[in-house]
Amino acid sequence: MKLLPIILLTTVVFASCSNPLSSTSDSDFSKAMKLDTAQFNTLHKKYKEPALFHRRFKHSDIDSLIKVHAQNKVFVVDQIGKSVQGRSIYELTYGEGDIQVMLWSQMHGDEPTATMALFDLFNYLEGKDDDSSEIRELLKSKLGIHFIPMLNPDGAEIYNRRNAQSIDLNRDARAGQTVEGALLKARAKAIVPQYGFNLHDQSIYYSVPGTKNPVTISLLAPAYNEGREINEVREGAMQLIVGMNEILQQYIPDAVAKYDDTYTPRGFGDNFQSWGASTVLIESGGLKGDPEKQEIRRLNFIIILNALIQIAEGSYKKYEAAHYEDIPFNASLLHDVVIRNLSVGNDSISLKTDIAIRRGETTVGRDYFVRGRVEDIGDLPEAIGYDEVDAEGLHFVAAKLATNEVNDISSLTMEQAYALLKKGFMAAPVKTVGTRRESSLHSLPIHLFTQKQFFTTSSIDLGGTTNFYLGDSSGNLKYAVFNGYLIDLSKDIKDLTFKNRVH
């Protein structure tokens, strides 16, 4: 089917596509301020905002932090509007230079990683006595940096992608029908930025093609038209991304990819690019052992800070935009657990197959619990797991329910729960649970239930539960697949973290 061309109508007109730094000579590039990985690490450790330490922080958390920054008077802090439900939306401005840069985060309420990094960056820009005064003076004199953290505070409040009107703000650049989308569009018109940073989180299940690695950071220079052509504006974004990738490969080799570059006429990144701002999309993905994305937060801090320095210097122009194409696109092959060659058949029909498992999160206040589900069954050699096991010679074993009632959650230790798990028990009745909804959450490797019945996994079914064992022909239990977590029963459990809830 032939697609008709899309005509973009907008009242926003940015500056000319010519870049104010395009006249920077090659000799100037040798003056570029370079920070090595050790220096970046030291700076982030010093300035990491301690009040933000998990993904489900609320608007009140950042509201109080912004008020502190306003008192410090390093930033110009303005409340530029309110969300649908009346929560304040702020802009923090740093610098007095001619080059205007806009950064906005958390337009999707459940994508908070970059917001944490921005507050780390705020602390850094207010810092002193750390050998960074020259960098701060460079940024302050050359740039006008406009930060809009948490554009969607209503979504953040319930850890939801969309705003309170159930609209995806990143599909409202053309119409501007939401108060939050219209606000971002209005600020873009007023500021007329030459550079933009669109900050998001992506699925943790993207993988880097040709590797078994999750995509930890995904980058994109969005298309400004349906033909995905490259003009000077988009080329600048590509050059910035090549510089970011150069740093990231030192931290997370072969864990960087590009986001899909299909032109999206409703998307803010695409529109900022068409309005004349070299715009970079940063998507925070997955990293094993980093469920709260604190390491990925650090990477955001590093690449954003370095990009701002290179914009101020004009030194990003040294990178060849052609190297942007060397970064592969996201692939969708990743799962939490992949089990290979498991015997799951019965006496009459044998079946040896692969199983892919994913865990879904449900938010409870500032915390969450997970439920594992069977994502796929069959011949899955291309599937990749954060955890994998070759179950050749092993077979499916159903879990048992303990009969002794647990008095309350606090009376059962991790060691006791693990001992039950090793004996083939995955669930036990519990007598009492606290009255608060959060009190039903726990981190034990056993299901606790107050209902009359609880069912463990009786067979492997697509979309079904994941509470069973892998055992050998002698009846020995080798692995537990507990709520979507893979547990090697021969190893210590102390370093494992579970997100569970009383049933």
Wavefront OBJ file of the C-alpha trace (Angstrom):
o trace
v 0.000 0.000 0.000
v 1.406 3.357 -1.006
v 1.542 5.842 1.830
v 0.404 9.368 1.176
v 2.798 12.125 2.217
v 1.990 13.727 5.552
v 1.865 17.504 5.714
v 2.958 18.851 9.104
v 1.111 21.977 10.243
v 2.547 23.856 13.200
v 2.725 27.356 14.542
v 6.169 26.765 16.027
v 9.086 28.075 13.978
v 12.608 27.691 15.306
v 15.784 29.415 14.254
v 17.499 28.814 10.946
v 18.926 25.343 10.457
v 22.436 26.802 10.299
v 24.396 25.856 13.381
v 25.991 28.703 15.348
v 29.104 26.588 15.850
v 29.527 25.477 12.240
v 32.416 27.890 11.788
v 34.434 26.262 14.556
v 37.838 25.379 13.149
v 39.492 21.989 13.504
v 42.234 23.571 15.595
v 39.631 24.513 18.203
v 38.782 20.846 18.711
v 42.166 20.254 20.375
v 40.993 22.540 23.176
v 38.112 20.258 24.038
v 37.816 19.607 27.741
v 37.987 15.894 28.281
v 36.927 14.027 31.380
v 37.937 10.388 31.619
v 35.725 7.672 33.068
v 37.346 7.889 36.493
v 36.648 11.622 36.697
v 33.054 11.182 35.559
v 32.549 8.453 38.157
v 33.965 10.633 40.907
v 31.770 13.564 39.959
v 28.613 11.460 39.889
v 29.364 9.856 43.228
v 29.845 13.311 44.736
v 26.726 14.898 43.260
v 24.234 12.014 43.076
v 20.980 13.249 44.620
v 20.409 10.981 47.671
v 16.696 11.795 47.970
v 16.006 9.941 44.689
v 17.015 6.313 45.039
v 14.268 4.292 43.372
v 12.128 4.622 40.262
v 8.775 5.315 41.889
v 9.404 8.710 43.428
v 6.567 11.220 43.398
v 6.007 14.805 42.333
v 6.305 15.917 45.970
v 9.863 14.543 46.055
v 11.099 16.639 43.170
v 8.957 19.626 44.160
v 10.797 19.891 47.461
v 14.177 19.467 45.746
v 13.409 22.172 43.194
v 12.523 24.594 45.987
v 15.957 23.974 47.514
v 17.610 24.657 44.165
v 15.596 27.862 43.854
v 16.977 29.034 47.204
v 20.541 28.347 46.047
v 20.034 30.880 43.238
v 22.340 29.164 40.744
v 19.351 28.332 38.541
v 16.508 30.554 37.511
v 13.525 28.470 38.644
v 10.091 29.139 37.180
v 6.824 27.329 37.595
v 5.788 27.332 33.956
v 2.436 25.629 34.387
v 0.376 22.940 36.048
v -0.694 19.466 35.060
v -4.300 18.375 34.519
v -4.578 17.520 38.224
v -2.921 20.761 39.317
v 0.648 19.619 39.987
v 3.341 22.192 39.303
v 5.648 21.859 36.294
v 8.976 23.657 36.528
v 11.696 24.941 34.270
v 15.209 25.376 35.663
v 17.508 27.576 33.583
v 21.300 27.647 33.818
v 23.676 29.871 31.902
v 23.648 33.172 30.066
v 24.992 32.105 26.692
v 23.539 32.509 23.235
v 23.254 28.795 22.458
v 19.893 27.568 23.735
v 19.441 23.948 24.833
v 16.226 22.285 26.040
v 16.040 19.046 28.019
v 12.764 17.506 29.148
v 12.191 14.296 31.059
v 9.390 12.017 32.226
v 6.780 13.031 29.690
v 5.879 9.395 30.295
v 5.231 9.079 34.009
v 6.750 5.608 34.321
v 10.050 6.620 32.686
v 11.968 8.309 35.529
v 15.642 7.389 35.010
v 16.716 10.613 33.326
v 14.833 12.717 35.882
v 17.111 11.306 38.573
v 20.136 12.092 36.395
v 18.982 15.675 35.863
v 18.852 16.268 39.608
v 22.371 14.861 39.867
v 23.342 17.335 37.176
v 21.657 20.197 39.050
v 23.793 19.360 42.079
v 26.894 19.295 39.894
v 26.165 22.672 38.334
v 25.771 24.140 41.835
v 28.982 22.483 43.023
v 32.381 23.946 43.750
v 35.850 22.978 44.979
v 36.069 19.988 42.649
v 38.278 21.108 39.725
v 35.158 21.643 37.566
v 34.914 25.424 37.805
v 36.288 25.834 34.279
v 33.623 23.513 32.878
v 30.851 25.291 34.753
v 32.072 28.656 33.517
v 32.197 27.311 29.958
v 28.612 26.063 30.164
v 27.403 29.208 31.887
v 28.987 31.587 29.384
v 28.189 29.703 26.191
v 24.836 28.058 26.844
v 21.358 28.807 28.071
v 20.257 25.394 29.361
v 16.549 24.895 30.012
v 15.581 21.821 32.022
v 11.968 20.641 32.368
v 12.032 17.638 34.705
v 8.887 15.550 35.109
v 6.666 16.990 32.404
v 3.962 14.457 33.357
v 3.657 14.611 37.175
v 0.162 13.074 37.167
v 1.450 9.988 35.379
v 4.455 9.832 37.702
v 2.170 9.871 40.716
v 0.712 6.482 39.767
v 3.691 5.324 37.711
v 1.695 5.418 34.504
v 2.841 6.181 30.964
v 0.030 8.544 30.007
v -1.265 11.728 31.574
v -4.418 12.083 33.669
v -6.494 12.296 30.472
v -5.027 8.978 29.253
v -3.150 10.720 26.425
v 0.425 9.910 25.437
v 2.168 13.279 25.685
v 4.790 12.204 23.167
v 2.051 11.962 20.565
v 0.731 15.461 21.211
v 3.365 17.643 19.542
v 1.219 18.286 16.480
v -2.145 18.949 18.153
v -1.013 20.300 21.510
v -4.356 19.289 22.982
v -3.081 18.416 26.456
v -2.057 21.104 28.914
v 1.361 19.440 29.353
v 1.989 18.982 25.625
v 0.875 22.521 24.860
v 3.170 23.765 27.611
v 6.245 22.033 26.149
v 5.364 23.314 22.708
v 4.960 26.865 24.014
v 8.307 26.771 25.771
v 9.958 25.535 22.588
v 8.462 28.480 20.707
v 9.643 30.952 23.356
v 13.156 29.542 23.821
v 13.919 28.704 20.167
v 16.522 26.067 21.072
v 19.322 24.995 18.759
v 19.605 21.675 20.641
v 17.127 19.372 22.346
v 17.315 16.273 24.550
v 14.203 14.087 24.731
v 14.702 11.809 27.753
v 12.868 8.495 28.132
v 12.988 4.885 29.349
v 12.459 1.985 26.978
v 11.579 -1.666 27.500
v 14.236 -3.688 29.289
v 13.617 -6.475 26.757
v 15.447 -4.901 23.824
v 18.666 -6.652 22.861
v 21.711 -5.646 20.819
v 21.768 -7.584 17.533
v 24.560 -10.151 17.298
v 25.049 -10.240 21.083
v 23.340 -11.584 24.183
v 23.375 -8.113 25.731
v 20.398 -6.022 26.749
v 20.272 -2.533 25.291
v 21.281 -0.393 28.262
v 21.123 2.919 26.422
v 19.309 3.514 23.162
v 19.933 6.686 21.150
v 18.252 8.325 18.193
v 18.505 11.365 15.982
v 14.781 11.508 15.130
v 13.677 11.986 11.539
v 12.318 15.408 10.656
v 10.362 14.187 7.626
v 8.842 11.014 6.256
v 11.811 10.445 3.969
v 14.158 10.416 6.982
v 16.476 12.786 5.172
v 19.597 14.208 6.794
v 19.964 17.967 6.909
v 22.433 20.015 8.934
v 20.177 19.947 12.003
v 19.733 16.174 12.102
v 23.394 15.680 11.229
v 24.309 17.645 14.353
v 22.215 15.277 16.464
v 23.955 12.326 14.833
v 27.364 13.780 15.645
v 26.368 14.284 19.279
v 25.238 10.646 19.419
v 28.529 9.399 17.971
v 30.267 11.233 20.817
v 27.900 9.724 23.381
v 28.463 6.248 21.983
v 32.223 6.709 22.202
v 31.907 7.236 25.972
v 29.282 4.563 26.516
v 31.379 1.879 24.874
v 33.912 2.391 27.682
v 31.224 1.617 30.268
v 28.858 -0.779 28.509
v 30.571 -2.249 25.445
v 28.132 -3.665 22.907
v 25.138 -2.535 24.961
v 24.132 0.556 22.937
v 21.619 0.585 20.092
v 19.491 2.969 18.058
v 15.778 3.456 18.594
v 13.420 3.020 15.653
v 13.762 6.056 13.370
v 10.380 5.826 11.645
v 9.056 9.345 11.257
v 6.334 10.140 13.785
v 4.531 13.385 12.869
v 2.896 13.541 16.326
v 6.146 12.965 18.250
v 8.009 15.746 20.028
v 11.486 14.553 19.052
v 10.580 14.491 15.362
v 8.974 17.927 15.613
v 11.845 19.508 17.529
v 14.123 18.223 14.767
v 11.872 19.724 12.090
v 11.669 22.994 14.025
v 15.439 23.440 13.765
v 16.804 21.964 17.008
v 19.397 19.198 16.745
v 17.530 16.740 18.932
v 18.794 13.592 20.637
v 16.511 10.920 22.070
v 18.015 9.050 25.024
v 16.192 5.872 26.082
v 17.248 4.134 29.298
v 16.887 0.380 28.844
v 18.009 -2.586 30.908
v 21.111 -3.724 32.757
v 21.329 -6.975 34.693
v 21.545 -6.375 38.432
v 20.231 -2.822 38.145
v 16.447 -3.082 38.648
v 16.154 0.489 39.943
v 18.346 1.763 37.090
v 20.862 3.505 39.323
v 23.802 2.552 37.105
v 21.868 3.647 34.022
v 21.118 6.896 35.837
v 24.876 7.441 36.164
v 25.349 6.842 32.432
v 22.665 9.446 31.689
v 24.466 11.974 33.870
v 27.753 11.297 32.089
v 26.571 11.446 28.488
v 24.339 14.472 29.037
v 27.084 16.413 30.801
v 29.631 15.500 28.150
v 27.227 16.459 25.357
v 26.609 19.861 26.956
v 30.354 20.444 27.178
v 30.816 19.487 23.544
v 27.952 21.741 22.463
v 29.514 24.643 24.354
v 32.892 23.975 22.731
v 31.556 22.995 19.337
v 33.815 19.952 19.655
v 31.090 17.442 18.771
v 31.647 18.586 15.174
v 34.808 16.490 15.084
v 32.692 13.320 14.896
v 31.684 11.858 11.550
v 27.920 11.587 11.290
v 28.425 8.496 9.136
v 29.526 6.589 12.270
v 25.993 7.027 13.611
v 24.967 4.323 11.161
v 27.436 1.917 12.810
v 25.156 1.751 15.859
v 22.695 -1.149 15.405
v 18.957 -0.825 15.859
v 17.164 -2.380 18.829
v 16.157 -6.019 18.537
v 13.332 -7.594 20.583
v 14.727 -10.951 21.649
v 15.273 -10.528 25.372
v 13.431 -12.147 28.282
v 13.978 -12.407 32.021
v 14.549 -16.170 31.852
v 15.131 -18.592 28.994
v 15.044 -22.329 29.704
v 16.322 -24.568 26.932
v 15.650 -28.262 26.263
v 13.260 -28.860 29.151
v 11.160 -32.023 29.141
v 7.576 -30.971 29.805
v 5.642 -33.797 28.168
v 3.603 -36.518 29.834
v 3.735 -40.310 29.709
v 1.795 -40.526 26.460
v 3.269 -37.567 24.548
v 6.873 -36.512 25.025
v 7.908 -32.891 24.516
v 11.273 -31.233 24.927
v 11.162 -27.516 24.297
v 12.413 -24.030 25.138
v 10.532 -21.652 27.424
v 10.816 -17.849 27.582
v 9.618 -16.033 30.716
v 9.021 -12.393 31.536
v 8.036 -10.628 34.751
v 5.397 -7.903 34.808
v 5.400 -5.165 37.447
v 2.440 -3.838 39.424
v 2.931 -0.573 41.301
v 1.907 -0.295 44.954
v 2.590 3.213 46.244
v 6.330 3.721 46.016
v 7.023 0.027 45.605
v 5.941 -2.816 43.356
v 5.579 -6.556 43.013
v 6.018 -8.825 40.007
v 4.200 -11.723 38.419
v 6.055 -14.051 36.106
v 4.370 -15.369 32.982
v 5.292 -17.729 30.149
v 6.004 -15.436 27.208
v 6.783 -18.068 24.594
v 7.175 -21.824 24.137
v 8.856 -23.710 21.313
v 12.027 -23.608 19.262
v 13.685 -20.459 20.628
v 17.415 -20.530 19.817
v 17.438 -16.793 19.082
v 15.788 -15.890 22.383
v 18.048 -14.317 24.997
v 17.580 -14.313 28.760
v 18.965 -12.119 31.500
v 19.231 -15.561 33.098
v 19.486 -18.749 31.071
v 19.760 -22.461 31.782
v 20.257 -25.490 29.574
v 17.824 -28.009 31.082
v 19.010 -30.972 29.011
v 18.342 -34.065 31.115
v 15.940 -32.167 33.394
v 12.167 -32.235 33.483
v 9.255 -30.177 34.763
v 8.372 -30.798 38.439
v 5.252 -29.347 40.031
v 5.680 -27.401 43.272
v 4.014 -28.300 46.585
v 2.075 -26.228 49.108
v 3.188 -26.215 52.748
v 0.482 -27.019 55.289
v 1.935 -25.286 58.356
v 0.568 -21.762 58.649
v 2.965 -18.837 58.935
v 1.891 -16.396 61.638
v 2.840 -13.243 59.709
v 5.353 -12.131 57.100
v 7.893 -10.888 59.618
v 8.033 -14.260 61.379
v 9.502 -15.991 58.300
v 13.161 -15.349 57.519
v 14.840 -15.522 54.138
v 16.740 -18.627 55.261
v 13.546 -20.392 56.358
v 11.778 -19.526 53.112
v 14.727 -20.768 51.065
v 14.825 -24.002 53.064
v 11.172 -24.598 52.178
v 11.877 -23.803 48.538
v 14.702 -26.338 48.404
v 12.327 -29.014 49.728
v 9.840 -28.419 46.923
v 7.464 -25.992 48.652
v 6.660 -22.768 46.819
v 3.700 -21.536 48.850
v 2.480 -21.468 52.433
v -0.591 -20.054 54.192
v -0.100 -16.925 56.298
v -2.357 -15.995 59.208
v -2.253 -12.194 59.202
v -1.280 -9.366 56.893
v -1.096 -5.683 57.846
v -3.970 -3.375 56.997
v -1.918 -1.139 54.697
v -1.711 -2.251 51.073
v 2.072 -1.929 51.136
v 2.298 -4.323 54.086
v 1.419 -7.242 51.811
v 4.656 -6.785 49.865
v 7.640 -8.939 50.733
v 10.962 -10.130 49.329
v 10.818 -13.825 50.268
v 11.250 -16.676 47.753
v 7.934 -18.229 48.663
v 4.313 -17.395 47.950
v 2.254 -16.546 51.035
v -1.491 -16.666 50.768
v -4.507 -15.897 52.922
v -7.038 -17.237 50.452
v -8.477 -20.741 50.862
v -6.628 -22.020 47.820
v -3.416 -21.197 45.984
v -2.375 -22.970 42.817
v 1.189 -23.488 41.708
v 1.973 -24.202 38.046
v 0.588 -27.569 36.990
v 1.645 -27.312 33.342
v 3.533 -24.973 31.038
v 0.971 -22.833 29.225
v 1.425 -19.732 27.093
v 0.721 -16.733 29.322
v 0.546 -19.051 32.316
v 2.172 -18.865 35.735
v 5.819 -19.673 36.417
v 6.042 -21.520 39.729
v 7.690 -24.904 39.188
v 10.957 -26.817 39.447
v 13.509 -28.394 37.134
v 14.466 -31.838 38.438
v 16.634 -34.732 37.312
v 15.661 -38.358 36.776
v 16.655 -39.234 40.360
v 14.139 -36.809 41.808
v 16.657 -34.116 42.767
v 15.472 -30.540 42.400
v 18.094 -28.499 40.556
v 16.405 -25.191 39.819
v 13.341 -23.349 41.022
v 11.430 -21.151 38.613
v 9.731 -18.986 41.183
v 7.389 -16.238 40.023
v 9.546 -15.653 36.949
v 12.880 -15.778 38.808
v 15.387 -18.544 38.047
v 17.014 -19.880 41.228
v 19.935 -22.311 41.221
v 19.184 -24.383 44.322
v 22.843 -25.303 44.764
v 23.820 -21.677 45.401
v 23.414 -19.157 48.171
v 20.390 -16.931 47.831
v 21.598 -13.937 49.831
v 22.405 -11.793 46.788
v 19.024 -12.304 45.125
v 16.154 -9.830 45.414
v 12.523 -10.773 44.971
v 9.490 -8.529 44.564
v 6.505 -10.489 45.822
v 3.111 -9.998 47.413
v 0.781 -11.964 49.678
v -2.048 -13.509 47.668
l 1 2 3 4 5 6 7 8 9 10 11 12 13 14 15 16 17 18 19 20 21 22 23 24 25 26 27 28 29 30 31 32 33 34 35 36 37 38 39 40 41 42 43 44 45 46 47 48 49 50 51 52 53 54 55 56 57 58 59 60 61 62 63 64 65 66 67 68 69 70 71 72 73 74 75 76 77 78 79 80 81 82 83 84 85 86 87 88 89 90 91 92 93 94 95 96 97 98 99 100 101 102 103 104 105 106 107 108 109 110 111 112 113 114 115 116 117 118 119 120 121 122 123 124 125 126 127 128 129 130 131 132 133 134 135 136 137 138 139 140 141 142 143 144 145 146 147 148 149 150 151 152 153 154 155 156 157 158 159 160 161 162 163 164 165 166 167 168 169 170 171 172 173 174 175 176 177 178 179 180 181 182 183 184 185 186 187 188 189 190 191 192 193 194 195 196 197 198 199 200 201 202 203 204 205 206 207 208 209 210 211 212 213 214 215 216 217 218 219 220 221 222 223 224 225 226 227 228 229 230 231 232 233 234 235 236 237 238 239 240 241 242 243 244 245 246 247 248 249 250 251 252 253 254 255 256 257 258 259 260 261 262 263 264 265 266 267 268 269 270 271 272 273 274 275 276 277 278 279 280 281 282 283 284 285 286 287 288 289 290 291 292 293 294 295 296 297 298 299 300 301 302 303 304 305 306 307 308 309 310 311 312 313 314 315 316 317 318 319 320 321 322 323 324 325 326 327 328 329 330 331 332 333 334 335 336 337 338 339 340 341 342 343 344 345 346 347 348 349 350 351 352 353 354 355 356 357 358 359 360 361 362 363 364 365 366 367 368 369 370 371 372 373 374 375 376 377 378 379 380 381 382 383 384 385 386 387 388 389 390 391 392 393 394 395 396 397 398 399 400 401 402 403 404 405 406 407 408 409 410 411 412 413 414 415 416 417 418 419 420 421 422 423 424 425 426 427 428 429 430 431 432 433 434 435 436 437 438 439 440 441 442 443 444 445 446 447 448 449 450 451 452 453 454 455 456 457 458 459 460 461 462 463 464 465 466 467 468 469 470 471 472 473 474 475 476 477 478 479 480 481 482 483 484 485 486 487 488 489 490 491 492 493 494 495 496 497 498 499 500 501 502 503
